[in-house]
Amino acid sequence: MSLSDEGLSPKAAVPRRPKAVSIEALLDVEKARPVLEQIANKWSILILTVLCTRPSRFNEIMRRLDGITHKALADALKRLERNGLIRREVLTTTTPVGVEYTITALGRSLQQPFEALYAWSMAYGPELQRAQEEYDRLRD
């Protein structure tokens, strides 16, 4: 029988203590994961941030989100609408008929956390970049 079979670390021959993970913590992850998968991707966050300032039409959102494809924007808008975070309104008073997207109260409830993430990215972005460069330099 080896040390590891007895729960001992082979290097120090000291019993390893298992990390304490409560059942509640695992259940919280199971609840949070599907929600976070819907709102925590880069396009959802950026779209909601754009719509927090004012309602916008598809092409305006696309211009403001440099790099997003037509398909990625269409898919993200559908997902956000399905989740009740934005509302799609057909503008029949315009020629040609247009569509405008507006953030809902539920979507607006994400404004403060997204602003905090944005502020963090502005404050720590240079540090993140330095860490990436250091990592890459050590790996080359």
C-alpha positions in Angstrom: 0.0 0.0 0.0 1.4 3.4 -1.0 1.3 6.6 1.0 -1.1 8.1 -1.5 -3.5 5.1 -0.9 -3.6 6.1 2.7 -4.3 9.8 1.9 -0.7 10.8 2.6 1.4 13.0 0.4 4.4 11.0 -1.0 6.7 14.0 -0.6 6.0 15.0 3.0 4.2 11.9 4.2 1.7 14.2 5.8 -2.0 13.3 5.7 -3.8 15.4 3.0 -7.0 17.1 4.1 -9.7 17.1 1.5 -11.0 20.5 0.5 -14.2 21.2 2.2 -17.0 21.8 -0.4 -20.4 22.1 1.0 -23.4 20.6 -0.8 -24.9 24.1 -0.8 -22.0 25.4 -2.8 -22.4 22.7 -5.4 -26.1 23.4 -5.7 -25.4 27.2 -6.1 -23.1 26.4 -9.0 -25.8 24.3 -10.6 -28.3 27.2 -10.3 -25.9 29.9 -11.3 -24.3 28.2 -14.3 -27.2 28.3 -16.8 -27.9 32.0 -15.9 -24.3 33.0 -16.2 -24.0 31.2 -19.5 -26.8 33.4 -20.8 -25.5 36.8 -19.7 -21.7 36.5 -19.1 -20.5 36.1 -22.7 -18.7 39.1 -24.2 -21.4 40.0 -26.7 -24.3 39.9 -24.2 -22.4 42.2 -21.8 -21.5 44.6 -24.6 -24.9 44.7 -26.1 -26.6 45.4 -22.8 -24.0 48.1 -22.1 -24.9 49.8 -25.4 -28.6 49.5 -24.7 -28.3 50.9 -21.2 -27.5 54.3 -22.8 -30.4 54.4 -25.2 -32.6 52.2 -27.4 -30.8 51.3 -30.6 -31.5 49.7 -34.0 -29.6 46.6 -35.2 -27.1 48.4 -37.4 -26.3 51.0 -34.8 -25.5 48.3 -32.3 -23.4 46.6 -34.9 -21.4 49.8 -35.6 -20.8 50.3 -31.9 -19.6 46.8 -31.4 -16.7 46.6 -33.7 -15.9 43.1 -34.6 -19.3 41.4 -34.1 -20.7 39.6 -37.1 -24.2 39.9 -38.3 -25.0 36.4 -37.2 -23.4 36.7 -33.8 -25.4 39.9 -33.1 -28.7 38.4 -34.4 -28.2 35.3 -32.2 -27.2 37.4 -29.1 -30.2 39.7 -29.5 -32.6 36.7 -29.8 -31.0 35.1 -26.7 -31.3 38.4 -24.7 -34.9 38.9 -25.8 -35.8 35.3 -24.9 -34.3 35.8 -21.5 -36.3 39.0 -20.9 -33.3 41.3 -20.8 -34.2 43.3 -23.9 -37.4 44.1 -25.8 -37.6 44.1 -29.6 -40.0 46.6 -31.1 -41.0 46.8 -34.8 -41.1 50.4 -35.9 -44.0 50.6 -38.4 -43.8 54.4 -38.6 -40.5 54.3 -40.5 -39.8 53.4 -44.1 -38.5 50.8 -44.5 -39.9 49.1 -41.4 -37.2 49.0 -38.7 -36.6 47.3 -35.4 -35.4 48.9 -32.3 -34.0 47.1 -29.2 -34.6 48.5 -25.7 -33.3 47.2 -22.4 -35.9 45.9 -19.9 -36.0 46.5 -16.2 -34.5 43.1 -15.7 -31.7 43.9 -18.2 -31.1 47.3 -16.5 -30.6 45.4 -13.2 -27.3 44.2 -14.7 -26.1 47.7 -15.3 -24.3 48.2 -12.0 -22.5 44.8 -12.1 -21.5 45.5 -15.7 -20.3 49.0 -14.9 -18.2 47.4 -12.1 -16.7 44.9 -14.5 -16.0 47.7 -17.0 -14.3 49.8 -14.3 -12.2 46.7 -13.3 -11.2 46.1 -16.9 -10.0 49.7 -17.2 -8.2 49.7 -13.9 -6.5 46.2 -14.3 -6.3 45.8 -18.0 -2.7 47.0 -18.2 -1.8 44.6 -15.3 -3.5 41.8 -17.1 -1.6 42.6 -20.3 1.7 42.7 -18.4 1.0 39.3 -16.8 0.2 37.8 -20.3 3.4 39.2 -21.7 5.4 37.9 -18.8 3.8 34.5 -19.1 4.4 34.4 -22.9 8.0 35.6 -22.4 8.7 32.8 -20.0 7.1 30.2 -22.3 9.1 31.2 -25.4 
